[in-house]
Amino acid sequence: MLKSLFLIIICAIALPAFCESSAKYEVATVIDVKPHQSAGDSSSPAVSSYEVSVKVAGTVYVVLYSDTLGTGTVRYIPGREVLVHIGKNTLTYNDISGRSQEVPIISQKSATKVSQLK
């Protein structure tokens, strides 16, 4: 009886070490969308790129979004709230189909500095 109780306690302690931690998603508000000016790269003229600014907690992140479908609907999303996961150099969100999409972070700054500039 004591051995089985000891085994159960060991398993309960070790189980979290084997579980994959889920990514922490946070609410972000899209605050601005601007066309991205590429540095003379005309390799893919059909794909439009946009600099999308999102505010998460006290930080504004600018990410590079590529409109691979060519719809241009990203221009109409300022003010929309989305769930995002902030990585070291990327921001991950789920698209309308529920697929995870990862976009590179171009820059980040404090939201208080952004409001002081306006």
C-alpha positions as CSV (number, residue, x, y, z in Angstrom):
1,M,0.0,0.0,0.0
2,L,2.8,2.4,0.9
3,K,4.7,1.6,-2.3
4,S,1.7,2.3,-4.5
5,L,1.0,5.6,-2.7
6,F,4.7,6.5,-3.1
7,L,4.5,5.7,-6.9
8,I,1.4,7.8,-7.3
9,I,3.1,10.8,-5.6
10,I,6.2,10.4,-7.8
11,C,4.0,10.3,-11.0
12,A,2.0,13.3,-9.9
13,I,5.2,15.3,-9.3
14,A,6.9,14.2,-12.6
15,L,3.8,14.6,-14.8
16,P,4.2,18.4,-15.3
17,A,7.7,17.9,-16.5
18,F,6.5,15.8,-19.4
19,C,3.6,18.0,-20.3
20,E,4.1,20.6,-23.0
21,S,3.4,24.1,-21.7
22,S,0.8,25.9,-23.7
23,A,1.6,29.2,-25.3
24,K,0.3,32.2,-23.5
25,Y,-2.1,34.1,-25.8
26,E,-2.9,37.8,-25.0
27,V,-5.4,40.2,-26.3
28,A,-3.9,42.7,-28.8
29,T,-5.6,45.7,-30.4
30,V,-4.6,46.5,-34.0
31,I,-3.9,50.3,-34.0
32,D,-2.4,50.9,-37.4
33,V,-1.8,49.4,-40.8
34,K,0.6,50.8,-43.4
35,P,1.9,49.5,-46.7
36,H,5.4,48.2,-46.3
37,Q,8.0,49.9,-48.5
38,S,10.5,47.2,-49.5
39,A,14.0,48.1,-50.4
40,G,13.9,47.6,-54.2
41,D,12.9,44.0,-53.9
42,S,10.6,43.2,-56.9
43,S,11.0,39.4,-56.6
44,S,7.3,38.9,-55.7
45,P,5.2,41.8,-56.9
46,A,1.9,39.9,-56.5
47,V,2.4,39.7,-52.7
48,S,1.6,42.9,-50.8
49,S,3.3,43.5,-47.4
50,Y,2.0,45.7,-44.6
51,E,3.4,47.0,-41.3
52,V,0.7,46.2,-38.8
53,S,1.0,47.9,-35.3
54,V,-0.6,46.0,-32.4
55,K,-0.8,47.1,-28.8
56,V,-0.4,44.3,-26.2
57,A,-0.6,45.4,-22.6
58,G,1.9,48.3,-22.4
59,T,3.8,47.6,-25.6
60,V,3.2,48.4,-29.3
61,Y,4.7,45.8,-31.7
62,V,5.1,46.5,-35.4
63,V,5.0,43.2,-37.4
64,L,5.4,42.5,-41.1
65,Y,2.3,40.9,-42.6
66,S,2.3,39.5,-46.1
67,D,-1.0,39.4,-47.9
68,T,-0.5,36.1,-49.8
69,L,-4.1,36.0,-51.0
70,G,-4.0,39.5,-52.3
71,T,-7.3,40.5,-50.7
72,G,-6.0,43.7,-49.0
73,T,-8.6,43.3,-46.2
74,V,-5.8,43.9,-43.6
75,R,-6.2,47.6,-44.3
76,Y,-9.6,47.6,-42.7
77,I,-8.8,45.9,-39.3
78,P,-7.5,48.8,-37.1
79,G,-9.5,48.7,-33.9
80,R,-10.0,45.0,-34.0
81,E,-8.9,42.8,-31.1
82,V,-7.1,39.5,-31.7
83,L,-5.4,36.9,-29.6
84,V,-1.7,36.8,-30.1
85,H,1.3,35.0,-28.7
86,I,4.5,37.1,-28.4
87,G,7.7,35.2,-29.1
88,K,11.3,36.4,-29.1
89,N,11.2,37.7,-32.7
90,T,7.8,36.7,-33.9
91,L,4.1,37.2,-33.2
92,T,1.7,34.3,-33.7
93,Y,-2.0,34.6,-34.3
94,N,-4.8,32.4,-35.7
95,D,-6.2,33.4,-39.1
96,I,-9.9,33.3,-39.9
97,S,-9.6,29.5,-40.7
98,G,-8.1,28.8,-37.3
99,R,-4.6,28.1,-38.6
100,S,-1.6,29.6,-36.6
101,Q,0.2,32.2,-38.6
102,E,3.6,33.6,-37.5
103,V,4.8,37.0,-38.6
104,P,8.2,38.7,-37.8
105,I,8.3,41.5,-35.3
106,I,10.0,44.6,-36.9
107,S,10.1,46.8,-33.9
108,Q,8.6,47.3,-30.4
109,K,8.3,50.2,-28.1
110,S,6.5,51.3,-25.0
111,A,2.9,52.3,-25.5
112,T,3.4,55.4,-23.4
113,K,6.2,56.6,-25.7
114,V,3.9,56.2,-28.7
115,S,1.1,58.2,-27.0
116,Q,3.5,61.0,-26.1
117,L,4.6,61.3,-29.8
118,K,1.1,62.0,-31.0
